[in-house]
Amino acid sequence: PPSPIAPPQLLRAGSTYLIIQLNTNSILGDGPIIRREIEYRASQAPWSEILGVNMVTYKLWHLDPDTEYHISVLLTRPGEGGTGPPGPPLISRTKCA
């Protein structure tokens, strides 16, 4: 299954949002890529959330101010076992409110 080689890139940070570029030009594994997802969590949180995305840039909304987040990309190819492991994480912090 496909997996990104590099972490997403931070384009802009606000107090309640992060705008990222998925950075999925280089992958390990086989394509074609039919689905892209973002997995993110606050550094201290025991849970994570996964969102399907259809653009190369994405704005994560409704985040907590002055909080560190780990953001990874998951890629899926057609067929059974098509979703690869999360790519390397981007570790970024929202700004103070």
QUISUL-V369015 format. One record per residue. N is the residue number from 0. PHI is phi as a letter, one per 20 degrees, with the letter a starting at -180 (999 if undefined). PSI is psi in whole degrees, -180 to 180 (NA if undefined). D_FIRST is the distance of its C-alpha to the first C-alpha in Angstrom with 2 decimals. Layout:
# QUISUL-V369015
N/PHI/PSI/D_FIRST
N/PHI/PSI/D_FIRST
This chain:
# QUISUL-V369015
0/999/153/0.00
1/f/150/3.81
2/b/137/6.71
3/f/146/10.37
4/e/-36/12.63
5/d/155/15.73
6/f/164/17.05
7/f/161/18.48
8/d/137/22.06
9/f/125/25.12
10/e/-39/27.39
11/b/145/30.06
12/c/136/31.03
13/c/-173/33.70
14/f/-26/35.16
15/c/14/33.03
16/b/158/30.10
17/c/132/27.52
18/d/124/26.35
19/c/155/23.09
20/d/132/21.20
21/f/-34/17.42
22/m/53/17.18
23/d/29/13.80
24/f/-34/15.16
25/d/126/13.46
26/c/158/9.76
27/e/145/7.94
28/n/-173/5.22
29/d/148/5.85
30/d/-162/7.62
31/f/155/9.91
32/e/124/9.55
33/d/-11/11.59
34/b/140/11.92
35/c/137/12.59
36/c/152/13.98
37/d/129/16.20
38/d/126/16.74
39/c/155/20.21
40/b/151/22.99
41/f/146/26.39
42/g/-39/26.61
43/e/-1/29.02
44/e/142/27.51
45/e/-9/26.08
46/d/160/23.95
47/c/163/21.28
48/c/144/20.74
49/d/130/17.78
50/c/133/18.72
51/f/138/17.16
52/c/151/18.19
53/c/14/18.89
54/c/163/20.52
55/e/-15/19.72
56/c/151/22.31
57/b/143/22.84
58/d/115/25.83
59/e/120/25.45
60/d/169/28.81
61/l/40/31.07
62/e/163/30.22
63/e/140/32.87
64/f/150/35.05
65/l/50/34.95
66/c/139/31.77
67/e/135/28.86
68/c/147/25.36
69/d/124/21.87
70/c/125/19.41
71/c/161/15.63
72/d/138/13.13
73/d/139/10.02
74/c/146/7.93
75/c/137/7.00
76/d/167/6.68
77/f/156/9.28
78/n/175/9.60
79/f/141/9.45
80/m/32/6.89
81/e/-15/5.28
82/e/124/5.77
83/e/175/4.52
84/f/158/7.83
85/g/145/10.69
86/f/-180/11.67
87/g/143/15.19
88/e/147/17.88
89/e/128/20.79
90/d/114/23.88
91/b/160/26.64
92/c/139/29.87
93/f/159/31.67
94/f/165/35.27
95/f/150/38.35
96/f/NA/39.83
